[in-house]
Amino acid sequence: MNTAFDDDFSGEALLEYGDADFMILKPGGYVVCAVTAEQIPLNDLRYWSAELQEAYRDANTSVARWLEVRKETGQ
């Protein structure tokens, strides 16, 4: 049996990423990786950039994006 709670947490969530945590602005079950476009269940979300407001599927993807951004900005 589905409940209203289940409906609130299906689909893509909208988050505000902080340095150590995130705030859910729009409930959902997942976010999309900024690099791979894979769906990341909120329970599995461990990597994001507060600066870029992006989520990443894993540590390797996070580091690759960080290096890409630094190269683009010449840092």
N, CA, C, O and CB atoms as a CASP TS submission, in Angstrom:
PFRMAT TS
TARGET T0000
AUTHOR 0000-0000-0000
METHOD Language model
MODEL 1
PARENT N/A
ATOM      1  N   MET     1       0.835  -1.187   0.000  1.00  0.00           N
ATOM      2  CA  MET     1       0.000   0.000   0.000  1.00  0.00           C
ATOM      3  C   MET     1       0.879   1.249   0.000  1.00  0.00           C
ATOM      4  O   MET     1       1.753   1.398   0.854  1.00  0.00           O
ATOM      5  CB  MET     1      -0.950  -0.001   1.216  1.00  0.00           C
ATOM      6  N   ASN     2       0.649   2.128  -0.941  1.00  0.00           N
ATOM      7  CA  ASN     2       1.373   3.395  -0.994  1.00  0.00           C
ATOM      8  C   ASN     2       0.688   4.420  -0.100  1.00  0.00           C
ATOM      9  O   ASN     2      -0.534   4.423   0.045  1.00  0.00           O
ATOM     10  CB  ASN     2       1.463   3.916  -2.446  1.00  0.00           C
ATOM     11  N   THR     3       1.485   5.274   0.485  1.00  0.00           N
ATOM     12  CA  THR     3       0.965   6.357   1.315  1.00  0.00           C
ATOM     13  C   THR     3       1.397   7.691   0.710  1.00  0.00           C
ATOM     14  O   THR     3       2.201   7.725  -0.222  1.00  0.00           O
ATOM     15  CB  THR     3       1.463   6.226   2.792  1.00  0.00           C
ATOM     16  N   ALA     4       0.873   8.760   1.230  1.00  0.00           N
ATOM     17  CA  ALA     4       1.279  10.095   0.781  1.00  0.00           C
ATOM     18  C   ALA     4       2.776  10.294   1.036  1.00  0.00           C
ATOM     19  O   ALA     4       3.458  10.977   0.271  1.00  0.00           O
ATOM     20  CB  ALA     4       0.450  11.197   1.507  1.00  0.00           C
ATOM     21  N   PHE     5       3.278   9.693   2.112  1.00  0.00           N
ATOM     22  CA  PHE     5       4.704   9.780   2.423  1.00  0.00           C
ATOM     23  C   PHE     5       5.534   9.180   1.301  1.00  0.00           C
ATOM     24  O   PHE     5       6.554   9.750   0.914  1.00  0.00           O
ATOM     25  CB  PHE     5       5.012   9.071   3.747  1.00  0.00           C
ATOM     26  N   ASP     6       5.107   8.024   0.768  1.00  0.00           N
ATOM     27  CA  ASP     6       5.819   7.388  -0.335  1.00  0.00           C
ATOM     28  C   ASP     6       5.846   8.283  -1.558  1.00  0.00           C
ATOM     29  O   ASP     6       6.868   8.371  -2.238  1.00  0.00           O
ATOM     30  CB  ASP     6       5.180   6.051  -0.682  1.00  0.00           C
ATOM     31  N   ASP     7       4.739   8.947  -1.848  1.00  0.00           N
ATOM     32  CA  ASP     7       4.670   9.838  -3.002  1.00  0.00           C
ATOM     33  C   ASP     7       5.610  11.025  -2.845  1.00  0.00           C
ATOM     34  O   ASP     7       6.201  11.475  -3.826  1.00  0.00           O
ATOM     35  CB  ASP     7       3.242  10.328  -3.207  1.00  0.00           C
ATOM     36  N   ASP     8       5.757  11.541  -1.627  1.00  0.00           N
ATOM     37  CA  ASP     8       6.640  12.672  -1.379  1.00  0.00           C
ATOM     38  C   ASP     8       8.099  12.338  -1.648  1.00  0.00           C
ATOM     39  O   ASP     8       8.882  13.208  -2.026  1.00  0.00           O
ATOM     40  CB  ASP     8       6.483  13.145   0.041  1.00  0.00           C
ATOM     41  N   PHE     9       8.457  11.088  -1.455  1.00  0.00           N
ATOM     42  CA  PHE     9       9.851  10.704  -1.571  1.00  0.00           C
ATOM     43  C   PHE     9      10.134   9.841  -2.796  1.00  0.00           C
ATOM     44  O   PHE     9      11.055   9.023  -2.799  1.00  0.00           O
ATOM     45  CB  PHE     9      10.275   9.977  -0.337  1.00  0.00           C
ATOM     46  N   SER    10       9.333  10.036  -3.823  1.00  0.00           N
ATOM     47  CA  SER    10       9.635   9.414  -5.104  1.00  0.00           C
ATOM     48  C   SER    10      10.031  10.539  -6.059  1.00  0.00           C
ATOM     49  O   SER    10       9.615  11.682  -5.869  1.00  0.00           O
ATOM     50  CB  SER    10       8.405   8.579  -5.656  1.00  0.00           C
ATOM     51  N   GLY    11      10.803  10.240  -7.049  1.00  0.00           N
ATOM     52  CA  GLY    11      11.256  11.265  -7.984  1.00  0.00           C
ATOM     53  C   GLY    11      12.521  11.937  -7.492  1.00  0.00           C
ATOM     54  O   GLY    11      13.106  11.542  -6.483  1.00  0.00           O
ATOM     55  N   GLU    12      12.930  12.958  -8.222  1.00  0.00           N
ATOM     56  CA  GLU    12      14.182  13.648  -7.926  1.00  0.00           C
ATOM     57  C   GLU    12      13.995  14.674  -6.818  1.00  0.00           C
ATOM     58  O   GLU    12      13.044  15.456  -6.834  1.00  0.00           O
ATOM     59  CB  GLU    12      14.726  14.325  -9.181  1.00  0.00           C
ATOM     60  N   ALA    13      14.910  14.663  -5.859  1.00  0.00           N
ATOM     61  CA  ALA    13      14.915  15.634  -4.768  1.00  0.00           C
ATOM     62  C   ALA    13      15.695  16.873  -5.187  1.00  0.00           C
ATOM     63  O   ALA    13      16.554  16.804  -6.066  1.00  0.00           O
ATOM     64  CB  ALA    13      15.520  15.019  -3.483  1.00  0.00           C
ATOM     65  N   LEU    14      15.401  17.980  -4.571  1.00  0.00           N
ATOM     66  CA  LEU    14      16.160  19.209  -4.746  1.00  0.00           C
ATOM     67  C   LEU    14      16.818  19.516  -3.411  1.00  0.00           C
ATOM     68  O   LEU    14      16.140  19.665  -2.394  1.00  0.00           O
ATOM     69  CB  LEU    14      15.249  20.399  -5.232  1.00  0.00           C
ATOM     70  N   LEU    15      18.142  19.609  -3.421  1.00  0.00           N
ATOM     71  CA  LEU    15      18.896  19.809  -2.186  1.00  0.00           C
ATOM     72  C   LEU    15      19.704  21.097  -2.227  1.00  0.00           C
ATOM     73  O   LEU    15      20.073  21.589  -3.293  1.00  0.00           O
ATOM     74  CB  LEU    15      19.820  18.628  -1.934  1.00  0.00           C
ATOM     75  N   GLU    16      19.968  21.626  -1.046  1.00  0.00           N
ATOM     76  CA  GLU    16      20.953  22.689  -0.889  1.00  0.00           C
ATOM     77  C   GLU    16      22.122  22.057  -0.150  1.00  0.00           C
ATOM     78  O   GLU    16      21.976  21.604   0.985  1.00  0.00           O
ATOM     79  CB  GLU    16      20.365  23.952  -0.110  1.00  0.00           C
ATOM     80  N   TYR    17      23.287  22.028  -0.799  1.00  0.00           N
ATOM     81  CA  TYR    17      24.449  21.340  -0.253  1.00  0.00           C
ATOM     82  C   TYR    17      25.266  22.278   0.614  1.00  0.00           C
ATOM     83  O   TYR    17      25.637  23.371   0.185  1.00  0.00           O
ATOM     84  CB  TYR    17      25.313  20.770  -1.374  1.00  0.00           C
ATOM     85  N   GLY    18      25.543  21.849   1.827  1.00  0.00           N
ATOM     86  CA  GLY    18      26.414  22.583   2.733  1.00  0.00           C
ATOM     87  C   GLY    18      27.761  21.883   2.820  1.00  0.00           C
ATOM     88  O   GLY    18      27.996  20.892   2.128  1.00  0.00           O
ATOM     89  N   ASP    19      28.637  22.391   3.661  1.00  0.00           N
ATOM     90  CA  ASP    19      29.968  21.796   3.796  1.00  0.00           C
ATOM     91  C   ASP    19      29.920  20.384   4.379  1.00  0.00           C
ATOM     92  O   ASP    19      30.672  19.513   3.941  1.00  0.00           O
ATOM     93  CB  ASP    19      30.841  22.678   4.670  1.00  0.00           C
ATOM     94  N   ALA    20      29.058  20.149   5.348  1.00  0.00           N
ATOM     95  CA  ALA    20      29.035  18.848   6.017  1.00  0.00           C
ATOM     96  C   ALA    20      27.691  18.139   5.920  1.00  0.00           C
ATOM     97  O   ALA    20      27.570  16.984   6.328  1.00  0.00           O
ATOM     98  CB  ALA    20      29.399  19.018   7.460  1.00  0.00           C
ATOM     99  N   ASP    21      26.693  18.810   5.390  1.00  0.00           N
ATOM    100  CA  ASP    21      25.370  18.201   5.276  1.00  0.00           C
ATOM    101  C   ASP    21      24.595  18.882   4.165  1.00  0.00           C
ATOM    102  O   ASP    21      25.108  19.772   3.486  1.00  0.00           O
ATOM    103  CB  ASP    21      24.598  18.292   6.612  1.00  0.00           C
ATOM    104  N   PHE    22      23.378  18.463   3.990  1.00  0.00           N
ATOM    105  CA  PHE    22      22.535  19.088   2.979  1.00  0.00           C
ATOM    106  C   PHE    22      21.136  19.292   3.535  1.00  0.00           C
ATOM    107  O   PHE    22      20.720  18.620   4.479  1.00  0.00           O
ATOM    108  CB  PHE    22      22.490  18.235   1.696  1.00  0.00           C
ATOM    109  N   MET    23      20.419  20.231   2.931  1.00  0.00           N
ATOM    110  CA  MET    23      19.051  20.504   3.325  1.00  0.00           C
ATOM    111  C   MET    23      18.140  20.125   2.155  1.00  0.00           C
ATOM    112  O   MET    23      18.410  20.476   1.007  1.00  0.00           O
ATOM    113  CB  MET    23      18.866  22.006   3.733  1.00  0.00           C
ATOM    114  N   ILE    24      17.076  19.415   2.458  1.00  0.00           N
ATOM    115  CA  ILE    24      16.131  19.005   1.423  1.00  0.00           C
ATOM    116  C   ILE    24      15.158  20.149   1.165  1.00  0.00           C
ATOM    117  O   ILE    24      14.379  20.520   2.044  1.00  0.00           O
ATOM    118  CB  ILE    24      15.369  17.709   1.835  1.00  0.00           C
ATOM    119  N   LEU    25      15.204  20.702  -0.036  1.00  0.00           N
ATOM    120  CA  LEU    25      14.303  21.788  -0.425  1.00  0.00           C
ATOM    121  C   LEU    25      13.021  21.242  -1.050  1.00  0.00           C
ATOM    122  O   LEU    25      11.940  21.803  -0.870  1.00  0.00           O
ATOM    123  CB  LEU    25      15.003  22.736  -1.405  1.00  0.00           C
ATOM    124  N   LYS    26      13.160  20.141  -1.784  1.00  0.00           N
ATOM    125  CA  LYS    26      12.008  19.460  -2.385  1.00  0.00           C
ATOM    126  C   LYS    26      12.212  17.967  -2.154  1.00  0.00           C
ATOM    127  O   LYS    26      13.206  17.408  -2.617  1.00  0.00           O
ATOM    128  CB  LYS    26      11.858  19.796  -3.934  1.00  0.00           C
ATOM    129  N   PRO    27      11.302  17.316  -1.454  1.00  0.00           N
ATOM    130  CA  PRO    27      11.477  15.886  -1.168  1.00  0.00           C
ATOM    131  C   PRO    27      11.564  15.051  -2.440  1.00  0.00           C
ATOM    132  O   PRO    27      10.980  15.385  -3.471  1.00  0.00           O
ATOM    133  CB  PRO    27      10.330  15.380  -0.306  1.00  0.00           C
ATOM    134  N   GLY    28      12.294  13.983  -2.336  1.00  0.00           N
ATOM    135  CA  GLY    28      12.443  13.035  -3.434  1.00  0.00           C
ATOM    136  C   GLY    28      13.249  11.845  -2.973  1.00  0.00           C
ATOM    137  O   GLY    28      13.750  11.829  -1.848  1.00  0.00           O
ATOM    138  N   GLY    29      13.380  10.863  -3.815  1.00  0.00           N
ATOM    139  CA  GLY    29      14.092   9.652  -3.457  1.00  0.00           C
ATOM    140  C   GLY    29      15.536   9.639  -3.892  1.00  0.00           C
ATOM    141  O   GLY    29      16.316   8.812  -3.420  1.00  0.00           O
ATOM    142  N   TYR    30      15.910  10.544  -4.790  1.00  0.00           N
ATOM    143  CA  TYR    30      17.262  10.519  -5.337  1.00  0.00           C
ATOM    144  C   TYR    30      17.665  11.898  -5.841  1.00  0.00           C
ATOM    145  O   TYR    30      16.833  12.793  -5.991  1.00  0.00           O
ATOM    146  CB  TYR    30      17.365   9.491  -6.467  1.00  0.00           C
ATOM    147  N   VAL    31      18.974  12.049  -6.103  1.00  0.00           N
ATOM    148  CA  VAL    31      19.516  13.193  -6.832  1.00  0.00           C
ATOM    149  C   VAL    31      20.296  12.620  -8.012  1.00  0.00           C
ATOM    150  O   VAL    31      20.549  11.417  -8.067  1.00  0.00           O
ATOM    151  CB  VAL    31      20.433  14.110  -5.907  1.00  0.00           C
ATOM    152  N   VAL    32      20.669  13.464  -8.937  1.00  0.00           N
ATOM    153  CA  VAL    32      21.378  13.022 -10.136  1.00  0.00           C
ATOM    154  C   VAL    32      22.837  13.463 -10.045  1.00  0.00           C
ATOM    155  O   VAL    32      23.128  14.617  -9.732  1.00  0.00           O
ATOM    156  CB  VAL    32      20.708  13.590 -11.423  1.00  0.00           C
ATOM    157  N   CYS    33      23.745  12.536 -10.322  1.00  0.00           N
ATOM    158  CA  CYS    33      25.173  12.842 -10.331  1.00  0.00           C
ATOM    159  C   CYS    33      25.457  13.863 -11.423  1.00  0.00           C
ATOM    160  O   CYS    33      25.026  13.695 -12.564  1.00  0.00           O
ATOM    161  CB  CYS    33      26.019  11.556 -10.544  1.00  0.00           C
ATOM    162  N   ALA    34      26.182  14.922 -11.075  1.00  0.00           N
ATOM    163  CA  ALA    34      26.490  15.997 -12.019  1.00  0.00           C
ATOM    164  C   ALA    34      27.435  15.548 -13.126  1.00  0.00           C
ATOM    165  O   ALA    34      27.492  16.184 -14.178  1.00  0.00           O
ATOM    166  CB  ALA    34      27.094  17.171 -11.284  1.00  0.00           C
ATOM    167  N   VAL    35      28.172  14.474 -12.912  1.00  0.00           N
ATOM    168  CA  VAL    35      29.151  14.017 -13.896  1.00  0.00           C
ATOM    169  C   VAL    35      28.603  12.871 -14.741  1.00  0.00           C
ATOM    170  O   VAL    35      28.718  12.891 -15.967  1.00  0.00           O
ATOM    171  CB  VAL    35      30.435  13.582 -13.198  1.00  0.00           C
ATOM    172  N   THR    36      28.012  11.880 -14.094  1.00  0.00           N
ATOM    173  CA  THR    36      27.593  10.664 -14.797  1.00  0.00           C
ATOM    174  C   THR    36      26.112  10.630 -15.133  1.00  0.00           C
ATOM    175  O   THR    36      25.680   9.789 -15.921  1.00  0.00           O
ATOM    176  CB  THR    36      27.932   9.467 -13.973  1.00  0.00           C
ATOM    177  N   ALA    37      25.330  11.523 -14.554  1.00  0.00           N
ATOM    178  CA  ALA    37      23.874  11.571 -14.716  1.00  0.00           C
ATOM    179  C   ALA    37      23.169  10.344 -14.123  1.00  0.00           C
ATOM    180  O   ALA    37      22.004  10.091 -14.430  1.00  0.00           O
ATOM    181  CB  ALA    37      23.526  11.693 -16.190  1.00  0.00           C
ATOM    182  N   GLU    38      23.867   9.589 -13.284  1.00  0.00           N
ATOM    183  CA  GLU    38      23.254   8.447 -12.598  1.00  0.00           C
ATOM    184  C   GLU    38      22.407   8.936 -11.431  1.00  0.00           C
ATOM    185  O   GLU    38      22.717   9.953 -10.810  1.00  0.00           O
ATOM    186  CB  GLU    38      24.336   7.457 -12.100  1.00  0.00           C
ATOM    187  N   GLN    39      21.343   8.209 -11.142  1.00  0.00           N
ATOM    188  CA  GLN    39      20.521   8.509  -9.981  1.00  0.00           C
ATOM    189  C   GLN    39      21.225   7.999  -8.729  1.00  0.00           C
ATOM    190  O   GLN    39      21.702   6.865  -8.694  1.00  0.00           O
ATOM    191  CB  GLN    39      19.110   7.879 -10.118  1.00  0.00           C
ATOM    192  N   ILE    40      21.286   8.838  -7.710  1.00  0.00           N
ATOM    193  CA  ILE    40      21.899   8.484  -6.436  1.00  0.00           C
ATOM    194  C   ILE    40      20.802   8.526  -5.375  1.00  0.00           C
ATOM    195  O   ILE    40      20.290   9.605  -5.075  1.00  0.00           O
ATOM    196  CB  ILE    40      23.090   9.452  -6.074  1.00  0.00           C
ATOM    197  N   PRO    41      20.427   7.380  -4.798  1.00  0.00           N
ATOM    198  CA  PRO    41      19.437   7.402  -3.719  1.00  0.00           C
ATOM    199  C   PRO    41      19.935   8.294  -2.583  1.00  0.00           C
ATOM    200  O   PRO    41      21.122   8.276  -2.259  1.00  0.00           O
ATOM    201  CB  PRO    41      19.151   5.963  -3.200  1.00  0.00           C
ATOM    202  N   LEU    42      19.041   9.070  -1.979  1.00  0.00           N
ATOM    203  CA  LEU    42      19.463   9.979  -0.907  1.00  0.00           C
ATOM    204  C   LEU    42      20.174   9.249   0.224  1.00  0.00           C
ATOM    205  O   LEU    42      21.101   9.792   0.827  1.00  0.00           O
ATOM    206  CB  LEU    42      18.263  10.724  -0.355  1.00  0.00           C
ATOM    207  N   ASN    43      19.751   8.032   0.516  1.00  0.00           N
ATOM    208  CA  ASN    43      20.406   7.262   1.578  1.00  0.00           C
ATOM    209  C   ASN    43      21.855   6.934   1.244  1.00  0.00           C
ATOM    210  O   ASN    43      22.647   6.667   2.147  1.00  0.00           O
ATOM    211  CB  ASN    43      19.641   5.978   1.838  1.00  0.00           C
ATOM    212  N   ASP    44      22.215   6.949  -0.030  1.00  0.00           N
ATOM    213  CA  ASP    44      23.571   6.620  -0.458  1.00  0.00           C
ATOM    214  C   ASP    44      24.418   7.846  -0.788  1.00  0.00           C
ATOM    215  O   ASP    44      25.590   7.703  -1.135  1.00  0.00           O
ATOM    216  CB  ASP    44      23.515   5.721  -1.655  1.00  0.00           C
ATOM    217  N   LEU    45      23.855   9.039  -0.687  1.00  0.00           N
ATOM    218  CA  LEU    45      24.576  10.256  -1.054  1.00  0.00           C
ATOM    219  C   LEU    45      25.651  10.580  -0.021  1.00  0.00           C
ATOM    220  O   LEU    45      25.350  10.848   1.142  1.00  0.00           O
ATOM    221  CB  LEU    45      23.603  11.438  -1.195  1.00  0.00           C
ATOM    222  N   ARG    46      26.903  10.551  -0.461  1.00  0.00           N
ATOM    223  CA  ARG    46      28.038  10.829   0.429  1.00  0.00           C
ATOM    224  C   ARG    46      28.961  11.934  -0.102  1.00  0.00           C
ATOM    225  O   ARG    46      29.747  12.503   0.656  1.00  0.00           O
ATOM    226  CB  ARG    46      28.842   9.560   0.641  1.00  0.00           C
ATOM    227  N   TYR    47      28.867  12.232  -1.391  1.00  0.00           N
ATOM    228  CA  TYR    47      29.817  13.160  -2.026  1.00  0.00           C
ATOM    229  C   TYR    47      29.075  14.255  -2.772  1.00  0.00           C
ATOM    230  O   TYR    47      28.189  13.982  -3.582  1.00  0.00           O
ATOM    231  CB  TYR    47      30.755  12.408  -2.991  1.00  0.00           C
ATOM    232  N   TRP    48      29.452  15.506  -2.488  1.00  0.00           N
ATOM    233  CA  TRP    48      28.864  16.647  -3.175  1.00  0.00           C
ATOM    234  C   TRP    48      29.801  17.842  -3.031  1.00  0.00           C
ATOM    235  O   TRP    48      30.756  17.817  -2.256  1.00  0.00           O
ATOM    236  CB  TRP    48      27.449  16.975  -2.610  1.00  0.00           C
ATOM    237  N   SER    49      29.506  18.874  -3.789  1.00  0.00           N
ATOM    238  CA  SER    49      30.260  20.123  -3.704  1.00  0.00           C
ATOM    239  C   SER    49      29.324  21.224  -3.233  1.00  0.00           C
ATOM    240  O   SER    49      28.343  21.544  -3.904  1.00  0.00           O
ATOM    241  CB  SER    49      30.908  20.490  -5.075  1.00  0.00           C
ATOM    242  N   ALA    50      29.629  21.800  -2.083  1.00  0.00           N
ATOM    243  CA  ALA    50      28.849  22.942  -1.599  1.00  0.00           C
ATOM    244  C   ALA    50      29.106  24.157  -2.500  1.00  0.00           C
ATOM    245  O   ALA    50      28.205  24.963  -2.734  1.00  0.00           O
ATOM    246  CB  ALA    50      29.210  23.271  -0.114  1.00  0.00           C
ATOM    247  N   GLU    51      30.322  24.280  -2.995  1.00  0.00           N
ATOM    248  CA  GLU    51      30.694  25.394  -3.865  1.00  0.00           C
ATOM    249  C   GLU    51      29.912  25.361  -5.182  1.00  0.00           C
ATOM    250  O   GLU    51      29.390  26.384  -5.625  1.00  0.00           O
ATOM    251  CB  GLU    51      32.199  25.362  -4.149  1.00  0.00           C
ATOM    252  N   LEU    52      29.835  24.189  -5.796  1.00  0.00           N
ATOM    253  CA  LEU    52      29.184  24.063  -7.102  1.00  0.00           C
ATOM    254  C   LEU    52      27.727  23.629  -7.002  1.00  0.00           C
ATOM    255  O   LEU    52      27.001  23.660  -7.995  1.00  0.00           O
ATOM    256  CB  LEU    52      29.939  23.080  -7.957  1.00  0.00           C
ATOM    257  N   GLN    53      27.291  23.221  -5.796  1.00  0.00           N
ATOM    258  CA  GLN    53      25.932  22.723  -5.580  1.00  0.00           C
ATOM    259  C   GLN    53      25.631  21.542  -6.509  1.00  0.00           C
ATOM    260  O   GLN    53      24.625  21.521  -7.219  1.00  0.00           O
ATOM    261  CB  GLN    53      24.906  23.853  -5.802  1.00  0.00           C
ATOM    262  N   GLU    54      26.552  20.549  -6.476  1.00  0.00           N
ATOM    263  CA  GLU    54      26.440  19.358  -7.301  1.00  0.00           C
ATOM    264  C   GLU    54      26.634  18.106  -6.452  1.00  0.00           C
ATOM    265  O   GLU    54      27.353  18.122  -5.453  1.00  0.00           O
ATOM    266  CB  GLU    54      27.464  19.398  -8.444  1.00  0.00           C
ATOM    267  N   ALA    55      25.986  17.029  -6.860  1.00  0.00           N
ATOM    268  CA  ALA    55      26.145  15.725  -6.210  1.00  0.00           C
ATOM    269  C   ALA    55      26.996  14.819  -7.093  1.00  0.00           C
ATOM    270  O   ALA    55      27.019  14.963  -8.316  1.00  0.00           O
ATOM    271  CB  ALA    55      24.761  15.070  -5.927  1.00  0.00           C
ATOM    272  N   TYR    56      27.702  13.874  -6.444  1.00  0.00           N
ATOM    273  CA  TYR    56      28.555  12.932  -7.161  1.00  0.00           C
ATOM    274  C   TYR    56      28.305  11.524  -6.643  1.00  0.00           C
ATOM    275  O   TYR    56      28.011  11.330  -5.463  1.00  0.00           O
ATOM    276  CB  TYR    56      30.046  13.310  -7.012  1.00  0.00           C
ATOM    277  N   ARG    57      28.425  10.541  -7.536  1.00  0.00           N
ATOM    278  CA  ARG    57      28.112   9.158  -7.165  1.00  0.00           C
ATOM    279  C   ARG    57      29.136   8.528  -6.248  1.00  0.00           C
ATOM    280  O   ARG    57      28.787   7.664  -5.443  1.00  0.00           O
ATOM    281  CB  ARG    57      27.982   8.324  -8.390  1.00  0.00           C
ATOM    282  N   ASP    58      30.414   8.943  -6.347  1.00  0.00           N
ATOM    283  CA  ASP    58      31.452   8.344  -5.506  1.00  0.00           C
ATOM    284  C   ASP    58      32.649   9.293  -5.396  1.00  0.00           C
ATOM    285  O   ASP    58      32.662  10.369  -5.993  1.00  0.00           O
ATOM    286  CB  ASP    58      31.898   6.971  -6.080  1.00  0.00           C
ATOM    287  N   ALA    59      33.646   8.874  -4.626  1.00  0.00           N
ATOM    288  CA  ALA    59      34.821   9.714  -4.384  1.00  0.00           C
ATOM    289  C   ALA    59      35.611   9.973  -5.661  1.00  0.00           C
ATOM    290  O   ALA    59      36.068  11.093  -5.886  1.00  0.00           O
ATOM    291  CB  ALA    59      35.723   9.065  -3.347  1.00  0.00           C
ATOM    292  N   ASN    60      35.777   8.956  -6.497  1.00  0.00           N
ATOM    293  CA  ASN    60      36.538   9.140  -7.737  1.00  0.00           C
ATOM    294  C   ASN    60      35.888  10.173  -8.648  1.00  0.00           C
ATOM    295  O   ASN    60      36.575  11.002  -9.244  1.00  0.00           O
ATOM    296  CB  ASN    60      36.674   7.812  -8.476  1.00  0.00           C
ATOM    297  N   THR    61      34.585  10.124  -8.753  1.00  0.00           N
ATOM    298  CA  THR    61      33.851  11.087  -9.579  1.00  0.00           C
ATOM    299  C   THR    61      33.979  12.489  -8.998  1.00  0.00           C
ATOM    300  O   THR    61      34.131  13.462  -9.736  1.00  0.00           O
ATOM    301  CB  THR    61      32.364  10.689  -9.690  1.00  0.00           C
ATOM    302  N   SER    62      33.919  12.588  -7.683  1.00  0.00           N
ATOM    303  CA  SER    62      34.062  13.878  -7.005  1.00  0.00           C
ATOM    304  C   SER    62      35.431  14.505  -7.274  1.00  0.00           C
ATOM    305  O   SER    62      35.528  15.692  -7.584  1.00  0.00           O
ATOM    306  CB  SER    62      33.852  13.708  -5.496  1.00  0.00           C
ATOM    307  N   VAL    63      36.479  13.704  -7.152  1.00  0.00           N
ATOM    308  CA  VAL    63      37.844  14.205  -7.385  1.00  0.00           C
ATOM    309  C   VAL    63      38.036  14.591  -8.851  1.00  0.00           C
ATOM    310  O   VAL    63      38.653  15.615  -9.148  1.00  0.00           O
ATOM    311  CB  VAL    63      38.892  13.141  -6.976  1.00  0.00           C
ATOM    312  N   ALA    64      37.515  13.783  -9.760  1.00  0.00           N
ATOM    313  CA  ALA    64      37.635  14.092 -11.185  1.00  0.00           C
ATOM    314  C   ALA    64      36.975  15.432 -11.502  1.00  0.00           C
ATOM    315  O   ALA    64      37.523  16.223 -12.269  1.00  0.00           O
ATOM    316  CB  ALA    64      37.004  12.973 -12.036  1.00  0.00           C
ATOM    317  N   ARG    65      35.820  15.689 -10.927  1.00  0.00           N
ATOM    318  CA  ARG    65      35.116  16.965 -11.145  1.00  0.00           C
ATOM    319  C   ARG    65      35.908  18.112 -10.529  1.00  0.00           C
ATOM    320  O   ARG    65      36.023  19.179 -11.130  1.00  0.00           O
ATOM    321  CB  ARG    65      33.683  16.918 -10.543  1.00  0.00           C
ATOM    322  N   TRP    66      36.455  17.898  -9.331  1.00  0.00           N
ATOM    323  CA  TRP    66      37.241  18.936  -8.664  1.00  0.00           C
ATOM    324  C   TRP    66      38.448  19.317  -9.522  1.00  0.00           C
ATOM    325  O   TRP    66      38.752  20.499  -9.682  1.00  0.00           O
ATOM    326  CB  TRP    66      37.703  18.458  -7.266  1.00  0.00           C
ATOM    327  N   LEU    67      39.132  18.313 -10.070  1.00  0.00           N
ATOM    328  CA  LEU    67      40.285  18.587 -10.937  1.00  0.00           C
ATOM    329  C   LEU    67      39.864  19.317 -12.204  1.00  0.00           C
ATOM    330  O   LEU    67      40.560  20.226 -12.655  1.00  0.00           O
ATOM    331  CB  LEU    67      41.002  17.283 -11.303  1.00  0.00           C
ATOM    332  N   GLU    68      38.736  18.930 -12.780  1.00  0.00           N
ATOM    333  CA  GLU    68      38.222  19.576 -13.984  1.00  0.00           C
ATOM    334  C   GLU    68      37.923  21.056 -13.738  1.00  0.00           C
ATOM    335  O   GLU    68      38.280  21.909 -14.551  1.00  0.00           O
ATOM    336  CB  GLU    68      36.960  18.861 -14.469  1.00  0.00           C
ATOM    337  N   VAL    69      37.279  21.351 -12.632  1.00  0.00           N
ATOM    338  CA  VAL    69      36.934  22.740 -12.313  1.00  0.00           C
ATOM    339  C   VAL    69      38.190  23.557 -12.068  1.00  0.00           C
ATOM    340  O   VAL    69      38.271  24.700 -12.517  1.00  0.00           O
ATOM    341  CB  VAL    69      36.012  22.805 -11.084  1.00  0.00           C
ATOM    342  N   ARG    70      39.162  23.008 -11.374  1.00  0.00           N
ATOM    343  CA  ARG    70      40.411  23.737 -11.083  1.00  0.00           C
ATOM    344  C   ARG    70      41.176  24.009 -12.380  1.00  0.00           C
ATOM    345  O   ARG    70      41.775  25.073 -12.538  1.00  0.00           O
ATOM    346  CB  ARG    70      41.304  22.929 -10.088  1.00  0.00           C
ATOM    347  N   LYS    71      41.155  23.058 -13.296  1.00  0.00           N
ATOM    348  CA  LYS    71      41.837  23.237 -14.577  1.00  0.00           C
ATOM    349  C   LYS    71      41.160  24.348 -15.388  1.00  0.00           C
ATOM    350  O   LYS    71      41.836  25.170 -16.008  1.00  0.00           O
ATOM    351  CB  LYS    71      41.847  21.910 -15.378  1.00  0.00           C
ATOM    352  N   GLU    72      39.818  24.368 -15.380  1.00  0.00           N
ATOM    353  CA  GLU    72      39.058  25.386 -16.131  1.00  0.00           C
ATOM    354  C   GLU    72      39.307  26.784 -15.592  1.00  0.00           C
ATOM    355  O   GLU    72      39.338  27.749 -16.356  1.00  0.00           O
ATOM    356  CB  GLU    72      37.561  25.079 -16.083  1.00  0.00           C
ATOM    357  N   THR    73      39.485  26.903 -14.269  1.00  0.00           N
ATOM    358  CA  THR    73      39.663  28.218 -13.667  1.00  0.00           C
ATOM    359  C   THR    73      41.129  28.599 -13.522  1.00  0.00           C
ATOM    360  O   THR    73      41.442  29.701 -13.071  1.00  0.00           O
ATOM    361  CB  THR    73      38.993  28.260 -12.319  1.00  0.00           C
ATOM    362  N   GLY    74      42.032  27.697 -13.900  1.00  0.00           N
ATOM    363  CA  GLY    74      43.450  27.991 -13.837  1.00  0.00           C
ATOM    364  C   GLY    74      44.018  27.993 -12.428  1.00  0.00           C
ATOM    365  O   GLY    74      45.037  28.634 -12.169  1.00  0.00           O
ATOM    366  N   GLN    75      43.370  27.285 -11.519  1.00  0.00           N
ATOM    367  CA  GLN    75      43.853  27.243 -10.125  1.00  0.00           C
ATOM    368  C   GLN    75      44.752  26.082  -9.889  1.00  0.00           C
ATOM    369  O   GLN    75      45.244  25.899  -8.776  1.00  0.00           O
ATOM    370  CB  GLN    75      42.704  27.181  -9.156  1.00  0.00           C
TER
END
